[in-house]
Amino acid sequence: MTEDENLIRDIAPFGLRMPPMLKERIRRAAQDNGRSMNAEIVSALEKEYPEDVYSADEFVDYLQSLAEPMDPESQIVHAETLNSMFDHMGVDLEAHLQSGDIIIMRKTPPK
């Protein structure tokens, strides 16, 4: 048993009423994912209510750091990080770029 599992087991139970059909869907999902119903519910709630990763100031600082020159590997890592941040905030960056709502431009033209 992992340390996280031990911590979860130490938390006092929380009674929850739900419609029987929802309970059955959760039971099936938990079984498909190889976890308990409690773990399935916690996983769903974590996705719906994620912990804040960055403050607004930290996010702006991170965006500004992307303007610095970087090698291709770093570009990939930063693209994945940025996509994860936008996904966490519920923003579909690709859709906004395609629609023209967001335009990304270099600060200065390349030499």
C-alpha positions as CSV (number, residue, x, y, z in Angstrom):
1,M,0.0,0.0,0.0
2,T,1.4,3.4,-0.9
3,E,1.7,6.3,1.4
4,D,-1.1,8.2,-0.4
5,E,-3.4,5.2,0.0
6,N,-2.6,5.2,3.8
7,L,-3.4,8.9,4.0
8,I,-6.7,8.4,2.2
9,R,-7.8,5.6,4.5
10,D,-7.2,7.9,7.5
11,I,-9.7,10.4,6.3
12,A,-13.1,10.2,7.9
13,P,-15.8,8.8,5.6
14,F,-18.2,11.2,3.9
15,G,-21.8,10.0,3.3
16,L,-23.0,10.7,-0.2
17,R,-26.5,10.0,-1.6
18,M,-26.7,9.5,-5.4
19,P,-29.2,8.1,-7.9
20,P,-28.9,4.3,-8.3
21,M,-28.1,4.6,-12.0
22,L,-25.2,7.0,-11.3
23,K,-23.9,4.7,-8.7
24,E,-24.0,1.8,-11.1
25,R,-22.1,3.9,-13.8
26,I,-19.4,4.7,-11.1
27,R,-19.2,1.1,-10.1
28,R,-18.6,0.0,-13.7
29,A,-16.1,2.7,-14.3
30,A,-14.2,1.8,-11.1
31,Q,-14.2,-1.8,-12.2
32,D,-12.9,-0.9,-15.7
33,N,-10.2,1.3,-14.2
34,G,-9.2,-1.3,-11.5
35,R,-10.0,0.9,-8.5
36,S,-12.5,1.2,-5.7
37,M,-15.7,3.3,-6.2
38,N,-14.2,5.8,-3.7
39,A,-11.0,6.2,-5.8
40,E,-13.1,6.5,-8.9
41,I,-15.2,9.3,-7.4
42,V,-12.1,11.1,-6.0
43,S,-10.4,10.8,-9.5
44,A,-13.5,12.4,-11.2
45,L,-13.6,15.2,-8.6
46,E,-9.9,15.9,-8.9
47,K,-10.4,16.3,-12.7
48,E,-13.4,18.6,-12.2
49,Y,-11.9,20.6,-9.4
50,P,-8.1,20.6,-10.0
51,E,-5.7,22.3,-7.6
52,D,-4.4,25.6,-8.9
53,V,-0.9,25.0,-10.4
54,Y,0.1,28.6,-10.9
55,S,-0.9,32.0,-9.6
56,A,-1.8,34.6,-12.3
57,D,1.6,36.3,-11.7
58,E,3.5,33.0,-12.1
59,F,1.6,32.2,-15.2
60,V,2.4,35.6,-16.8
61,D,6.1,35.1,-15.8
62,Y,6.0,31.7,-17.4
63,L,4.5,33.1,-20.6
64,Q,7.2,35.8,-20.7
65,S,9.9,33.2,-20.3
66,L,8.7,31.5,-23.5
67,A,9.9,34.5,-25.5
68,E,13.5,33.6,-24.7
69,P,15.5,31.5,-27.3
70,M,15.4,27.8,-26.7
71,D,16.5,24.5,-28.3
72,P,13.9,22.3,-30.0
73,E,13.7,19.8,-27.0
74,S,13.0,22.7,-24.7
75,Q,10.3,23.9,-27.1
76,I,8.6,20.6,-26.9
77,V,8.7,20.5,-23.1
78,H,7.4,24.0,-22.9
79,A,4.6,23.3,-25.4
80,E,3.5,20.3,-23.4
81,T,3.6,22.3,-20.2
82,L,1.6,25.1,-21.7
83,N,-0.9,22.7,-23.2
84,S,-1.3,21.1,-19.8
85,M,-1.8,24.5,-18.1
86,F,-4.5,25.5,-20.7
87,D,-6.1,22.1,-20.3
88,H,-6.1,22.5,-16.5
89,M,-7.9,25.8,-17.0
90,G,-10.4,24.3,-19.5
91,V,-9.0,26.3,-22.4
92,D,-8.9,24.7,-25.9
93,L,-5.8,26.5,-27.2
94,E,-5.9,24.9,-30.6
95,A,-9.5,25.9,-31.2
96,H,-8.7,29.5,-30.2
97,L,-5.7,29.6,-32.5
98,Q,-7.7,28.2,-35.4
99,S,-10.5,30.7,-34.9
100,G,-8.1,33.6,-34.6
101,D,-9.2,34.5,-31.1
102,I,-5.5,34.1,-30.0
103,I,-2.6,35.1,-32.2
104,I,1.0,34.3,-31.2
105,M,3.6,36.6,-32.6
106,R,7.3,37.0,-32.0
107,K,8.3,40.0,-29.9
108,T,10.9,41.0,-32.4
109,P,11.4,39.6,-35.9
110,P,14.1,36.9,-36.2
111,K,17.4,38.1,-37.7
